């Protein structure tokens, strides 16, 4: 028997009705009216309720946006009961569609990082050659997976690079409560052919040294040396912790190197120590310049 759990969202007009299992696999749906909802008999059923404005189906939940004519407190239990009754009577949530992709078994496991708010989910195959960070759902055009992950209310930021996805959470919930849920979701999403990252849609305005500057050759010699040091010695180390450090600029007059912290590095309590005791000392030694200092700027 299906049992629905009611969850609030950051939008007071939208309520989530969660299932115990995934119901939409690697697709997300948004229906604005009963005609628009032909792919979902359940959504069509919900549109018979006069206060239903929009129905969203994704992952393991159905989210309903209401008109202001009612308060959720007065109708949420009835909606949950209606969804439960519909599904338990054999009702179809999403109409069966031809499976376009063959299931590709993978493994996904979680790794802790120096940042207690970030966890690294390592996948058994390459995901991308381009590191990319998403601070909110509006930035997720190139990544359908990132968009899906932001549907989890506790997800704050997402960073994707090589074969891992680094997720930063809000402090209101512990990793013990959500790690299995996230790991299972990522595994099932990728196995069912979901797109992790569309490389063609990555915008060139990314704050990455290769995109920020017109060309590597146009930089001064010291900046080039700094980039090479970061690429060869620093990035592999921070990538192992689910993060990334990108070169932003070098100011000759003040000997200041500015870098961008991404993924698990962003907001990490130990990032200042990493910058000052690690990268800064390395640059001083390898550039033979004791006046070098390193500063982090917001991504």
Secondary structure per residue as TSV (DSSP state, phi and psi in degrees):
chain	resnum	aa	ss	phi	psi
A	1	X	-	360.0	131.9
A	2	X	-	-73.7	134.3
A	3	X	-	-123.9	127.5
A	4	X	-	-98.3	137.7
A	5	X	E	-110.9	130.0
A	6	X	E	-91.1	128.0
A	7	X	E	-128.9	135.1
A	8	X	E	-76.5	159.9
A	9	X	-	-124.1	176.6
A	10	X	S	-69.8	-17.7
A	11	X	S	-97.2	115.3
A	12	X	T	-64.9	-15.8
A	13	X	T	-88.2	-8.5
A	14	X	E	-115.7	131.9
A	15	X	E	-123.9	141.6
A	16	X	E	-101.5	137.5
A	17	X	E	-116.2	102.5
A	18	X	E	-92.8	141.5
A	19	X	-	-98.1	164.9
A	20	X	S	-76.9	-23.5
A	21	X	S	-124.3	166.2
A	22	X	-	-68.8	140.6
A	23	X	S	-120.0	-14.3
A	24	X	S	-120.9	3.6
A	25	X	T	52.6	-121.4
A	26	X	T	-105.2	22.7
A	27	X	-	-119.7	155.2
A	28	X	E	-124.3	147.0
A	29	X	E	-132.7	144.4
A	30	X	E	-135.3	122.3
A	31	X	E	-120.7	129.3
A	32	X	S	-97.2	-19.7
A	33	X	S	-160.3	176.4
A	34	X	T	-67.3	-32.4
A	35	X	T	-71.8	-33.7
A	36	X	T	-70.0	-18.3
A	37	X	T	-99.8	29.9
A	38	X	T	-61.6	-28.0
A	39	X	T	-76.5	-8.7
A	40	X	-	-136.2	100.1
A	41	X	H	-56.5	-33.5
A	42	X	H	-65.9	-45.2
A	43	X	H	-61.7	-40.6
A	44	X	H	-60.7	-39.8
A	45	X	H	-62.4	-42.3
A	46	X	H	-66.4	-32.0
A	47	X	T	-70.0	-9.3
A	48	X	T	-72.6	-16.3
A	49	X	S	-80.3	126.0
A	50	X	T	-65.9	-18.0
A	51	X	T	-95.0	-2.0
A	52	X	E	-80.8	121.7
A	53	X	E	-98.4	-47.3
A	54	X	E	-143.4	145.2
A	55	X	E	-121.9	128.3
A	56	X	E	-115.3	136.3
A	57	X	E	-128.2	124.4
A	58	X	E	-161.4	145.4
A	59	X	T	56.1	-115.1
A	60	X	T	-114.3	23.4
A	61	X	E	-143.2	159.6
A	62	X	E	-114.4	124.8
A	63	X	E	-109.9	137.1
A	64	X	E	-122.7	128.5
A	65	X	E	-100.0	132.4
A	66	X	E	-108.6	158.8
A	67	X	-	-80.0	165.3
A	68	X	T	-78.8	2.9
A	69	X	T	-70.1	-15.9
A	70	X	S	-135.1	164.9
A	71	X	-	-105.6	142.8
A	72	X	H	-58.6	-35.3
A	73	X	H	-57.5	-29.5
A	74	X	H	-85.5	-21.7
A	75	X	H	-126.4	-9.8
A	76	X	H	-62.5	-39.4
A	77	X	H	-65.3	-39.5
A	78	X	H	-65.1	-39.3
A	79	X	H	-64.7	-44.8
A	80	X	H	-60.1	-43.6
A	81	X	H	-63.8	-37.8
A	82	X	H	-66.6	-40.4
A	83	X	H	-65.2	-44.8
A	84	X	H	-59.7	-47.0
A	85	X	H	-63.1	-41.5
A	86	X	H	-61.1	-48.4
A	87	X	H	-70.8	-41.3
A	88	X	H	-67.2	-22.2
A	89	X	T	-88.1	8.1
A	90	X	T	93.2	9.7
A	91	X	-	-64.8	149.0
A	92	X	-	-92.8	130.0
A	93	X	S	-80.5	-55.7
A	94	X	S	-124.8	129.7
A	95	X	-	-59.5	139.9
A	96	X	-	-62.1	129.4
A	97	X	-	-118.9	153.2
A	98	X	-	-61.2	131.3
A	99	X	-	-71.6	113.2
A	100	X	-	-82.2	-24.3
A	101	X	S	-126.4	148.0
A	102	X	-	-82.3	139.2
A	103	X	-	-63.2	133.4
A	104	X	-	-118.0	98.7
A	105	X	-	-58.2	134.8
A	106	X	-	-139.3	169.8
A	107	X	-	-118.0	146.0
A	108	X	E	-135.1	130.4
A	109	X	E	-137.1	153.4
A	110	X	E	-94.9	141.1
A	111	X	E	-126.1	136.2
A	112	X	E	-71.6	158.4
A	113	X	-	-128.6	168.6
A	114	X	S	-62.3	-18.9
A	115	X	S	-91.8	112.4
A	116	X	T	-62.7	-16.1
A	117	X	T	-91.1	-3.8
A	118	X	E	-122.2	139.8
A	119	X	E	-127.9	141.7
A	120	X	E	-104.4	120.6
A	121	X	E	-101.8	110.9
A	122	X	E	-93.9	129.8
A	123	X	E	-108.1	147.3
A	124	X	S	-79.4	19.1
A	125	X	S	-152.8	160.6
A	126	X	-	-66.4	137.7
A	127	X	-	-106.3	-39.3
A	128	X	E	-162.4	158.3
A	129	X	E	-102.7	-5.7
A	130	X	E	-116.3	112.4
A	131	X	E	-65.5	136.5
A	132	X	E	-147.6	142.9
A	133	X	E	-122.0	141.2
A	134	X	E	-124.1	120.9
A	135	X	S	-89.5	-20.7
A	136	X	S	-159.7	172.7
A	137	X	G	-68.1	-24.5
A	138	X	G	-68.7	-19.2
A	139	X	G	-90.7	0.4
A	140	X	G	-90.6	20.2
A	141	X	G	-50.8	-44.0
A	142	X	G	-76.3	-10.1
A	143	X	-	-133.2	96.6
A	144	X	H	-58.1	-33.6
A	145	X	H	-65.7	-44.4
A	146	X	H	-60.4	-40.2
A	147	X	H	-59.5	-43.1
A	148	X	H	-64.4	-40.8
A	149	X	H	-65.8	-32.4
A	150	X	T	-70.0	-11.1
A	151	X	T	-71.8	-17.2
A	152	X	S	-80.0	120.4
A	153	X	T	-61.7	-21.6
A	154	X	T	-89.6	-3.8
A	155	X	E	-82.0	124.0
A	156	X	E	-99.7	-47.6
A	157	X	E	-146.3	157.0
A	158	X	E	-135.4	137.2
A	159	X	E	-131.0	128.8
A	160	X	E	-121.7	130.7
A	161	X	E	-157.2	142.2
A	162	X	E	48.6	-109.5
A	163	X	T	-115.7	27.5
A	164	X	E	-144.4	159.8
A	165	X	E	-124.1	118.9
A	166	X	E	-98.4	122.0
A	167	X	E	-111.7	127.2
A	168	X	E	-104.6	130.8
A	169	X	E	-109.3	163.9
A	170	X	-	-77.2	159.9
A	171	X	T	-78.1	-7.0
A	172	X	T	-70.1	-11.6
A	173	X	S	-137.8	151.6
A	174	X	-	-94.5	156.9
A	175	X	H	-62.7	-32.6
A	176	X	H	-58.1	-29.6
A	177	X	H	-82.9	-22.1
A	178	X	H	-125.6	-11.2
A	179	X	H	-58.8	-48.1
A	180	X	H	-62.4	-40.6
A	181	X	H	-61.8	-46.1
A	182	X	H	-67.5	-43.7
A	183	X	H	-60.3	-45.2
A	184	X	H	-64.6	-40.0
A	185	X	H	-64.5	-48.1
A	186	X	H	-61.7	-44.1
A	187	X	H	-60.5	-49.3
A	188	X	H	-67.5	-38.4
A	189	X	H	-60.7	-48.7
A	190	X	H	-70.4	-40.7
A	191	X	H	-60.8	-31.8
A	192	X	T	-90.0	14.2
A	193	X	T	86.8	12.6
A	194	X	-	-65.3	146.8
A	195	X	-	-80.2	121.7
A	196	X	S	-79.4	-50.4
A	197	X	-	-151.4	124.7
A	198	X	-	-90.8	100.4
A	199	X	G	-57.3	-30.7
A	200	X	G	-70.9	-17.1
A	201	X	G	-99.7	-1.0
A	202	X	-	-68.0	121.1
A	203	X	-	-74.7	145.6
A	204	X	T	-78.3	2.6
A	205	X	T	-89.1	7.4
A	206	X	-	-53.1	140.3
A	207	X	S	-82.3	71.5
A	208	X	-	-126.0	143.6
A	209	X	H	-59.4	-29.9
A	210	X	H	-74.9	-23.0
A	211	X	H	-100.6	-30.2
A	212	X	H	-67.0	-38.7
A	213	X	S	-96.9	145.2
A	214	X	S	-56.8	-42.2
A	215	X	-	-162.3	152.9
A	216	X	G	-59.6	-38.1
A	217	X	G	-66.1	-20.7
A	218	X	G	-81.0	-9.3
A	219	X	S	-80.8	159.7
A	220	X	-	-70.5	163.9
A	221	X	H	-61.7	-39.5
A	222	X	H	-65.9	-41.6
A	223	X	H	-61.7	-40.4
A	224	X	H	-62.0	-42.6
A	225	X	H	-64.5	-39.6
A	226	X	H	-62.8	-45.0
A	227	X	H	-60.5	-43.8
A	228	X	H	-63.1	-39.2
A	229	X	H	-65.8	-45.1
A	230	X	I	-60.5	-44.1
A	231	X	I	-64.3	-43.4
A	232	X	I	-84.3	-37.7
A	233	X	I	-110.2	-31.7
A	234	X	I	-94.7	-49.7
A	235	X	H	-57.0	-43.9
A	236	X	H	-59.6	-35.4
A	237	X	H	-70.5	-45.7
A	238	X	H	-73.7	-27.8
A	239	X	H	-63.3	-34.4
A	240	X	T	-63.4	-22.4
A	241	X	T	-100.2	11.2
A	242	X	T	82.5	22.6
A	243	X	E	-133.1	-171.4
A	244	X	E	-155.5	146.2
A	245	X	E	-126.0	120.7
A	246	X	E	-114.3	141.3
A	247	X	E	-70.3	135.0
A	248	X	E	-110.8	-53.2
A	249	X	E	-165.3	163.9
A	250	X	E	-134.3	125.3
A	251	X	E	-104.1	109.9
A	252	X	T	-61.4	-39.8
A	253	X	T	-64.8	-33.4
A	254	X	T	-108.2	-3.6
A	255	X	T	59.9	33.1
A	256	X	E	-99.5	125.0
A	257	X	E	-101.8	122.6
A	258	X	E	-105.1	132.1
A	259	X	E	-128.0	158.8
A	260	X	E	-108.4	125.6
A	261	X	E	-92.3	130.8
A	262	X	E	-129.7	164.0
A	263	X	E	60.7	-136.3
A	264	X	T	-65.5	-20.6
A	265	X	T	-70.3	-31.7
A	266	X	T	-70.0	121.7
A	267	X	T	78.9	6.1
A	268	X	-	-73.9	132.2
A	269	X	T	-58.5	-28.2
A	270	X	T	-92.6	5.7
A	271	X	H	-65.7	-37.2
A	272	X	H	-63.2	-42.5
A	273	X	H	-63.1	-42.0
A	274	X	I	-60.4	-44.1
A	275	X	I	-65.7	-51.5
A	276	X	I	-76.9	-46.8
A	277	X	I	-88.2	-19.7
A	278	X	I	-103.5	-74.8
A	279	X	I	-65.5	-44.5
A	280	X	H	-61.7	-45.6
A	281	X	H	-64.9	-36.8
A	282	X	H	-63.5	-45.0
A	283	X	H	-66.1	-40.9
A	284	X	H	-57.6	-43.0
A	285	X	H	-71.9	-47.5
A	286	X	H	-76.1	-23.2
A	287	X	T	-98.9	-4.0
A	288	X	T	53.8	49.7
A	289	X	-	-145.4	104.6
A	290	X	T	-73.0	-9.3
A	291	X	T	-86.9	-7.2
A	292	X	-	-61.6	134.8
A	293	X	E	-135.0	149.3
A	294	X	E	-115.4	133.1
A	295	X	E	-126.6	146.3
A	296	X	E	-101.1	141.6
A	297	X	E	-119.7	159.1
A	298	X	-	-69.8	139.2
A	299	X	-	-74.5	360.0
